[in-house]
Structure formats: C-alpha cells, structure tokens
Amino acid sequence: MIIDKLYKEVQAKGNVCIGLDTHLDYIPEDIKLKYKDVDEIIFRFNKKIIDCTEDITAIYKLQIAYYEAYGIKGLIAYKKTLEYLRSLKALTIGDIKRGDIQSTADMYAKGHFEGDFEVDFITLNPYMGFDSITPYFKYLDEGNKGIFVLLRTSNPGAKDIEYLDVNGEKLYYHIGNKLEELGTKYMGQFGYSLIGGVVGGTHTDEAIEIRERYKNMYFLIPGYGAQGAKGQDVNLYLNNGNGGVVNSSRGIITAYKKHEDGIGNFEKYTREAVFSMREDIGYEK
Ligand SMILES: O=C(O)c1cc(=O)[nH]c(=O)n1[C@@H]1O[C@H](COP(=O)(O)O)[C@@H](O)[C@H]1O
C-alpha cells in the first residue's frame, strides 16, 4: 500500500516533505537566462531541488496554484515535474484541496489519480460534506493512492470555522472522527490508513489529543518554517518519529537566498536546510 511506502520512506529518509511551490521570483537568474520557456524554467528549478534532496526527502508536495498561475505552461511544468519524480520512484502529493459534488469529484479523481497529473496522494477539503470525499475511494480500493483531508489547517483563519463548537465538540473533531472510521477499511501494515489528515503545525493546542484520538491517521503537517512552526511543535503530531510528514515549501526552496553566495552554492544550502529541519523535528537515523 502506498501509505506503507510513505512510512518506509520516512523511516529511511526522515519526515521532510518538500513543497515545490515554485514562484518565478524564487528562481535564480542563471536558470531564467538559460531556458526560454516558463515551463522549462520552472521544471529545471524543480529538478535542481529534487536532485539535491531526493535521498533525504520522504515526499514532494506540489501546490497546484503555483502552476495554474502560469497558465498552460505552468501546468506543463507540473506534469514534467511529476513525471520526473515518478521516474525516480519518489512519492508525490498533489496539493489540490478539492471538494465538490459527486459527479464533479469523480472527474477530479480521474484528473489527479490518472493521466498527466497523476500523483500518489491528493489533498481534499471536506467542508462540503463526506459525499465530496467518498468518490475518491474507488482509487483507494487498489491500495496505490491515498488522500490527506483538511482537519485543522495552519492559517489563523482556521479558528473561524474549523474550531466552531458543534454539539459540544470542535468541528474538526467531527471531521476527524468520521475519517478515522472510514479509514479502518484501508489499513496498511504499519497501522496507518490511506485516509490521512492535514494538521497545521502552527497550532499545538490539542495536538496531543489529536494524535491520541486518530491512531490510524497519517498526518500531513504544514506550517513549518515560513509560517512559524518549530520542530518541537510538529513533533507533537508524530508517533515514535513516524505517522506524519512535515511540509516546508519556502523554507527549503528559497533557502539559498539567505546567503550572499547562495546562487553558486544552491545545492549545499538547500541540503543544509533539509538536514537542519530533519534534526529540528527530531529525526534520528
Ligand atoms: O494542505 C496543505 O498543504 C496546507 C494546509 C494548511 O493548513 N496550511 C498550509 O500551509 N498548506 C500548504 O502548505 C504549504 C506551506 O508553504 P510554506 O509556508 O511556504 O512552507 C503551502 O503549499 C500551503 O498551501
């Protein structure tokens, strides 16, 4: 099962999920001068990141907005990056955060679990109801695909809706309880299901309870670095060092910019950022 593969990748390489949220402003001038087309510029930058981090990175997450923003060429870069990651047998998350009625969800599932944009995992927004999540399950049945569903997000606005008290319990617990129950049908060999949850590392209140309640849920934990979450915060969502991957996008892909000699030492500074994040989270090899 794909979740077992992720578990093993984390064991072997650490908990880092690199977010390839590639804004043109993040790309060094030499790449922009060397390649003419936007798709090639973005892909070459992504490849440079991947090539120097693949041995110390559990999974890569591509936030699709960064590709859609550059139109057709952006989507070509998205496809090329996914193809390249697949050729390396590296795991991928398509961060698409979809949520819609069943007939539309069927097409989102086809669009991101098959064809040009095929990934191993996608992110989903459950706040339209559970019938917006279940259409993806036919892909889970075979064991090769998984989902990460928003539970409690990393943004300050998480408190506006996700924290609302519903029948004496916060709304995100209602989501979590249902996902945990649905996940029992898709259990992998290490005790985690193909239905994972997204929990922002920026909020740590109730982190211990969340980890405790949702034993079979693998977590995608964003918010590290640029949004302020620290190793000790995200660690609360892990279970003996596994059970979750921690995403950092800007913190890794713009790490080279923090150094005067960054462009000439791009690989060195990018790797250093991943190593120091792994260590901060508490990964021990
Ligand atoms: O689903 C996500 O990945 C996500 C959920 C969430 O609660 N917060 C959050 O920041 N994200 C994503 O995680 C990434 C965070 O990027 P950085 O803040 O640059 O590390 C972005 O791609 C966000 O869209």
The ligand as an SDF file (V2000), in Angstrom:
LIG
                    3D

 24 25  0  0  0  0  0  0  0  0999 V2000
   -2.7280   21.2860    2.6240 O   0  0  0  0  0  0  0  0  0  0  0  0
   -1.6800   21.9360    2.7600 C   0  0  0  0  0  0  0  0  0  0  0  0
   -0.6330   21.5270    2.3070 O   0  0  0  0  0  0  0  0  0  0  0  0
   -1.7150   23.1250    3.6100 C   0  0  0  0  0  0  0  0  0  0  0  0
   -2.6280   23.1060    4.6440 C   0  0  0  0  0  0  0  0  0  0  0  0
   -2.5360   24.0620    5.6560 C   0  0  0  0  0  0  0  0  0  0  0  0
   -3.2500   24.0040    6.6420 O   0  0  0  0  0  0  0  0  0  0  0  0
   -1.5900   25.0330    5.5580 N   0  0  0  0  0  0  0  0  0  0  0  0
   -0.7120   25.1060    4.5040 C   0  0  0  0  0  0  0  0  0  0  0  0
    0.1570   25.9930    4.5110 O   0  0  0  0  0  0  0  0  0  0  0  0
   -0.7960   24.1850    3.4900 N   0  0  0  0  0  0  0  0  0  0  0  0
    0.1040   24.2750    2.3090 C   0  0  0  0  0  0  0  0  0  0  0  0
    1.4500   24.0500    2.7570 O   0  0  0  0  0  0  0  0  0  0  0  0
    2.3690   24.9040    2.0790 C   0  0  0  0  0  0  0  0  0  0  0  0
    3.0650   25.8150    3.0760 C   0  0  0  0  0  0  0  0  0  0  0  0
    4.0620   26.5570    2.4560 O   0  0  0  0  0  0  0  0  0  0  0  0
    5.2240   27.2990    3.2880 P   0  0  0  0  0  0  0  0  0  0  0  0
    4.5280   28.1500    4.3040 O   0  0  0  0  0  0  0  0  0  0  0  0
    5.9520   28.1080    2.2480 O   0  0  0  0  0  0  0  0  0  0  0  0
    6.0820   26.2370    3.9090 O   0  0  0  0  0  0  0  0  0  0  0  0
    1.5480   25.6360    1.0210 C   0  0  0  0  0  0  0  0  0  0  0  0
    1.5920   24.8580   -0.1570 O   0  0  0  0  0  0  0  0  0  0  0  0
    0.1440   25.6290    1.5780 C   0  0  0  0  0  0  0  0  0  0  0  0
   -0.8360   25.6870    0.5570 O   0  0  0  0  0  0  0  0  0  0  0  0
  1  2  2  0
  2  3  1  0
  2  4  1  0
  4  5  2  0
  4 11  1  0
  5  6  1  0
  6  7  2  0
  6  8  1  0
  8  9  1  0
  9 10  2  0
  9 11  1  0
 11 12  1  0
 12 13  1  0
 12 23  1  0
 13 14  1  0
 14 15  1  0
 14 21  1  0
 15 16  1  0
 16 17  1  0
 17 18  2  0
 17 19  1  0
 17 20  1  0
 21 22  1  0
 21 23  1  0
 23 24  1  0
M  END
$$$$
